[in-house]
Amino acid sequence: MKTNVKVLDCTIRDGGLVNNWDFDVDFVRDLYDSLNAAGVDYMEIGYKNSPKLVDTEGVGPWRFCEDDFIREVIPEKKNTKLSAIVDIGRVEVDDILPCEESSIDLIRVACYLKDIDKAIDLVEAFNKLGYETSINIMAVSNSLGLGLNEALKKVNESPVDMAYIVDSYGSLYNKDIQYLIETFKKYAPNKKLGIHTHNNLQMAFSNTIFSYEQGVEFLDTSIFGMGRGAGNCPTELILGYLNSTKYDVRPILRVIENRLLPLREKLEWGYNTAYAITGLFNEHPRSAIAIRKSNAKNNFLGFYDKLSSVETHEDIK
Ligand SMILES: C[C@H](O)CC(=O)C(=O)O
C-alpha cells in the first residue's frame, strides 16, 4: 500500500442527503468507533452550514455540526480525525471556532467551478483558524476545459491542502479520471489530490482504485455505499483493496450488519437504472431521485426518452 493514502468515510455527510441527516446519536457514535477500529483516517460527520442560512425544517443536526453537540457525541476523539463540509453561501465564517477549540480537524469547501474565488476566500479563513482544508470541485464532469485549468492555478496559489475531483453525477469513466488527474497535477502541482465518486455507472470503486494507483492520496468512501442516489465507493471494498495491516475491514462488516442493513430496508440508495440514466446523460441525479419516489419509479424507458428529448427534457430537470 502507498503509505501516504488516507481514507475519508463520508457515510453521515453524503448518506445524510438520503435521510435528511436523520441519524440518531448512537448510530453516529457506533460508526465513529467502528471507523476508528478499522483504522479509517477521517470520518466526515456532516455539513457545517449555518442554521441561519439554510432551511432547518425536518433536518437532523449533522447538517450543522455545532461544536458543543459534536463534543457531546464524541467526547473522546481517537485516531480517526473528523471532517465537515461547507457550501458556498451557506456558512457563517464568524461562527467557526478556532480549530483548537473544535473537534473538527478538516473543513472541506464544496464549490462549483464558478465559485472558486469564494471557495478560496473560505479556505484562507479556515486555514488561519488552524484547520486542514480541501476544495472539492463538484460536478467536475461539467467543468472540463480552460475554466478548470485557470481555477486550478488559483487553487495552487492558495493555502488549501487538498484539491478534490468530485464526480457528483457519477458519469466519469477511468479515461476521464485519468485526464482529470493529469490536469489537476499539471495546474495544481503543489496540492495533494482527493477523489469523491458516485456509483451511477457502477464506476465508483473502479474510479477510486484507479485514482489511488495514479497517486491520488485522499479516497472518499461510505459504508455500504450509502450516499445520494447511486451512492459512493464502499468503504469495505477500499479497505479490502488496500489490504494493509493499517486497515481492518471487520468492524465495518459488523456495522453493516447492525446499522446499515436495517436502514437500507427503509431507505433507497445504491445502483439503480434510473441513476444510471442520469449518469449516462451527465446530469445531476435529482430527476432520477424524484422518479424513484413517484408512481413511475420503474418506468426507465420513459425516463430515458424524456431525458433524451429536447421537448421534454427541461421540465424534469
Ligand atoms: C463536495 C462533496 O463531495 C459533494 C458531493 O458529495 C457531490 O457529489 O457533489
The ligand as an SDF file (V2000), in Angstrom:
LIG
                    3D

  9  8  0  0  0  0  0  0  0  0999 V2000
  -18.1550   18.1020   -2.1860 C   0  0  0  0  0  0  0  0  0  0  0  0
  -18.8630   16.8350   -1.9680 C   0  0  0  0  0  0  0  0  0  0  0  0
  -18.0580   15.7910   -2.3180 O   0  0  0  0  0  0  0  0  0  0  0  0
  -20.2250   16.9360   -2.5530 C   0  0  0  0  0  0  0  0  0  0  0  0
  -20.7650   15.6910   -3.1310 C   0  0  0  0  0  0  0  0  0  0  0  0
  -20.9530   14.7150   -2.4450 O   0  0  0  0  0  0  0  0  0  0  0  0
  -21.0090   15.6240   -4.5630 C   0  0  0  0  0  0  0  0  0  0  0  0
  -21.1310   14.5070   -5.0690 O   0  0  0  0  0  0  0  0  0  0  0  0
  -21.0910   16.6610   -5.2360 O   0  0  0  0  0  0  0  0  0  0  0  0
  1  2  1  0
  2  3  1  0
  2  4  1  0
  4  5  1  0
  5  6  2  0
  5  7  1  0
  7  8  2  0
  7  9  1  0
M  END
$$$$
